[in-house]
Amino acid sequence: MNAHLQISRFVGLTGLMLLAATAGARQVALEVQAGQPLLKAGEKQTAYLMITLTGPAVESASERPPANVAIVLDKSGSMGGEKIAEAREAALLALERLDKEDIVSIVAYDTDVRVVLPATRLRDREQIETAIRGIEAGGNTALYGGVSRGAEELRKFQERDQVNRLILLSDGLANVGPATPEELAALGRELGGEGLPVTTIGLGLGYNEDLMYRLAEQSDGNHVFAERASDLASLFDEEFGSILQVVARDLRVAVRCGEGVRPVRVLGRDAEIDGRDVMLQLAQLHGERDTDIILEVEVPAREAGDSLKLAEVEVEYRNLLNETDERLTSEVSARFTDSSEAIEKAENDEVMARVVQRIAAERNALATKLRDQGEIDKAREILITNEAYLKEGAARYDAPGLGAYAEIQADDAANLEGENWERQRKSMRSTQYQMFR
């Protein structure tokens, strides 16, 4: 089980710091790489492209953009005792990372929704602390209403050159108002479209991880599983640290595939595909952290010695450090050869390791679905096969992170039945989310 909780230790092992595609140290860096710069001549084939965006470093607290944060806390009856106490303390500790010009709001919900602290600047910390310490548990779970009200508080001070984030903590099932994963996904899409990403923290074993996953995914936020209330302080601290490192927002990534090149899918992310064009959006980008987009394409047959442009990429975004709209472009090509040895030697290990990681996460998600349908043996078979696939990738591409993910597959396969399943399923969904990011 600990393997899932340690996932963040190896997610970025295959990544490299990239050089900017355009001049200027305070810009986002864009690089587009092919997994196979050399392709087999004379045959149609699948290829993979990796688009990597890296934000510039936030060099001092004074230059970071202001934050506008809404904390939405489940205070239903199941949150009583240690859970609500740890949640209050985690929120208070995390707020210490913000300064007096940042904006915070607190919403608590049970059967009803209550604004504990309307959106306000952090100038009166004693008032804010008193409001948070006054939150007590009791009632049902109006999760949809709580998130909606938290978004209303964010909108009060929403500005273009700031970091907006809604942080949702819940330990239970939504049972007041809209309550399905599809309904919360729709809310996530709406909020993501407004530039209001939602981070969801599921506490304990009683919450609906699919609902929390979809809400975070569709808003381009984050999703994590906290098995114990004592985990909340570190998770809140990590999330607020992430907020303070946001350097760009409203990113629009447009890909135009080359003549005869057909885009098939983006691994692990929603994207619009129309003919040779691919379009996707990202809510925010962090400083000194890679965000990778893996595009699978079908490449037409070409003769040995030919060269083919695989794709052109354009990225538009709002630079929060410079408070300017910026645009980056890049492209990637491949050559064709009859030499299998040359093709293998030219493979880009970094790109192909990420491809293996994303495909393995897709297979892990399929195993989860099969287990939900009662197909336990089929789910276990997929996970065992996935373990071998990841070990092979780790060796071939010199990627230790894939070896660590292989160990997780074995742990998943061993815990598909009995009392451990609820815990294991939440860990699997949380890890899948991280692997796709």
C-alpha positions, -999 to 999 in steps of 0.1 A, spaced: 0 0 0 28 24 8 39 21 -28 10 42 -39 16 68 -13 52 71 -24 43 76 -61 54 113 -61 90 102 -55 94 88 -89 68 104 -112 94 128 -126 124 105 -128 123 103 -165 120 141 -170 147 165 -180 150 202 -175 144 217 -210 157 248 -227 133 274 -238 121 274 -274 123 312 -275 146 336 -257 139 349 -223 145 333 -189 111 344 -176 91 326 -203 77 291 -204 99 266 -221 84 245 -249 100 214 -264 85 188 -288 102 154 -291 95 123 -311 97 89 -293 112 75 -325 132 101 -345 139 73 -370 110 53 -384 108 21 -404 106 28 -441 79 13 -463 51 8 -437 24 27 -419 31 28 -382 22 42 -348 45 69 -333 45 90 -302 52 127 -297 59 144 -263 51 181 -258 68 194 -227 61 227 -210 83 239 -182 76 271 -162 103 295 -151 114 295 -115 97 317 -90 128 333 -76 114 352 -47 81 354 -27 77 390 -38 74 381 -75 49 353 -73 14 362 -84 -13 367 -57 -34 337 -47 -72 335 -44 -80 303 -25 -113 288 -14 -112 259 11 -143 238 11 -146 215 41 -170 186 45 -183 189 81 -209 161 79 -214 138 108 -188 113 96 -162 140 99 -166 142 137 -138 139 162 -102 135 150 -111 141 113 -125 176 117 -99 186 142 -71 175 119 -88 193 90 -90 226 109 -53 224 119 -42 215 84 -60 245 70 -45 268 96 -10 256 90 -14 258 52 -26 294 55 6 304 71 23 301 37 2 329 23 7 366 29 -16 395 38 -24 404 1 -36 369 -7 -73 361 -6 -89 332 12 -125 320 18 -138 291 38 -170 272 30 -183 243 52 -211 220 43 -232 192 58 -269 190 49 -266 228 43 -239 250 30 -224 278 51 -198 304 42 -177 304 73 -154 331 60 -164 352 30 -135 360 5 -112 383 23 -75 393 22 -53 377 49 -49 409 69 -68 398 100 -54 363 107 -70 362 142 -104 365 127 -97 338 101 -83 314 128 -114 320 149 -137 312 120 -119 280 111 -117 268 147 -155 272 150 -162 246 124 -180 215 140 -192 183 123 -228 171 119 -254 164 92 -253 150 56 -231 157 26 -241 185 2 -208 183 -17 -220 198 -50 -235 228 -32 -203 233 -12 -181 233 -43 -206 257 -61 -206 281 -31 -168 280 -29 -166 289 -66 -189 319 -59 -164 331 -33 -135 328 -57 -154 348 -84 -157 378 -60 -120 386 -64 -112 368 -96 -86 386 -117 -65 375 -146 -31 378 -131 -36 357 -100 -37 320 -90 -72 307 -83 -77 274 -66 -106 256 -48 -95 229 -24 -122 203 -15 -119 179 15 -145 152 19 -147 118 36 -182 108 25 -206 102 -3 -225 132 -18 -261 126 -7 -277 161 -10 -282 176 -44 -264 164 -76 -243 134 -65 -231 114 -95 -196 114 -110 -211 127 -143 -227 156 -126 -196 166 -107 -175 162 -139 -199 187 -156 -193 211 -127 -156 206 -130 -157 214 -167 -176 246 -160 -151 257 -133 -121 247 -154 -134 268 -182 -135 298 -159 -99 292 -147 -110 278 -114 -92 244 -109 -104 222 -81 -81 200 -60 -100 171 -43 -87 154 -12 -105 122 -3 -102 113 34 -106 77 47 -124 49 30 -160 62 27 -158 88 -1 -166 82 -38 -132 83 -55 -146 83 -90 -166 115 -82 -136 132 -67 -114 121 -96 -137 134 -123 -142 167 -105 -105 173 -103 -97 159 -138 -123 180 -156 -112 213 -139 -75 204 -143 -69 204 -106 -53 176 -85 -67 145 -67 -51 128 -37 -61 101 -12 -55 107 25 -60 74 43 -57 89 77 -66 123 91 -30 127 103 -20 129 66 -40 161 60 -13 186 73 13 174 48 -12 172 19 -25 207 26 10 220 29 20 204 -4 -11 218 -22 -4 254 -9 32 250 -20 19 242 -54 -3 272 -55 27 295 -47 46 280 -77 21 287 -104 37 309 -131 13 307 -161 -24 301 -166 -50 297 -194 -27 276 -215 -40 267 -250 -20 240 -268 -27 236 -306 -11 208 -326 -12 206 -364 -1 172 -376 20 169 -408 7 159 -442 -6 123 -440 0 121 -402 -32 112 -383 -36 121 -346 -51 92 -327 -54 102 -291 -37 121 -262 -27 96 -235 -45 103 -202 -59 138 -211 -91 150 -228 -84 167 -261 -104 178 -292 -93 161 -324 -105 174 -357 -88 160 -388 -51 168 -384 -57 192 -356 -55 186 -319 -65 211 -292 -63 210 -255 -62 234 -226 -43 235 -192 -55 256 -164 -21 264 -148 16 257 -151 41 255 -123 76 269 -121 105 244 -126 81 215 -132 76 197 -164 40 192 -178 41 165 -205 14 158 -232 18 125 -250 2 124 -285 -2 91 -303 -1 95 -341 -4 72 -372 24 79 -397 21 70 -434 46 48 -452 76 66 -467 108 55 -485 142 52 -469 160 85 -467 127 105 -466 120 131 -439 85 140 -427 73 168 -405 52 150 -378 37 181 -361 38 218 -355 29 230 -320 16 264 -308 11 273 -272 -6 305 -260 -7 314 -223 -8 341 -197 25 347 -181 17 356 -145 53 368 -137 54 393 -166 16 398 -167 17 394 -205 1 372 -231 27 350 -248 30 326 -276 55 298 -284 59 276 -314 79 245 -322 79 215 -345 92 179 -348 102 157 -377 113 121 -383 134 104 -409 129 69 -424 154 41 -427 156 4 -435 179 -2 -405 162 -17 -374 194 -13 -355 195 24 -363 158 28 -353 163 12 -319 195 31 -312 178 64 -320 148 59 -297 143 87 -273 143 70 -239 128 99 -220 97 101 -243 92 63 -245 94 59 -208 66 84 -204 46 65 -231 50 33 -211 40 51 -179 8 64 -194 -2 32 -212 4 13 -179 -19 38 -161 -46 32 -187 -43 -6 -182 -44 -1 -144 -77 19 -149 -90 -10 -170 -82 -35 -143 -101 -13 -118 -131 -13 -141 -130 -51 -145 -128 -56 -107 -158 -33 -103 -177 -57 -127 -167 -87 -107 -141 -99 -132 -114 -104 -105 -93 -129 -124 -92 -108 -156 -83 -77 -135 -54 -96 -118 -41 -109 -151 -40 -74 -166 -21 -61 -135 4 -90 -136 10 -84 -173 13 -47 -166 40 -54 -140 61 -73 -166 55 -45 -192 68 -19 -168 98 -39 -158 107 -43 -194 103 -6 -200 124 2 -170 153 -19 -183 150 -8 -220 147 29 -213 168 31 -181 138 45 -162 138 35 -125 104 51 -120 89 25 -142 103 -2 -120 88 14 -90 54 16 -108 58 -21 -116 59 -29 -79 26 -11 -74 10 -34 -100 20 -64 -80 6 -48 -48 -27 -40 -67 -29 -76 -80 -25 -90 -45 -53 -68 -30 -83 -72 -53 -103 -91 -28 -113 -90 9 -112 -61 34 -83 -44 16 -102 -37 -16 -118 -4 -7 -85 10 4 -67 -4 -26 -92 10 -51 -88 45 -37 -50 42 -39 -53 29 -75 -75 58 -86 -52 84 -69 -21 69 -85 -37 67 -120 -45 104 -117 -9 113 -108 5 91 -137 -16 110 -162 -3 143 -149 
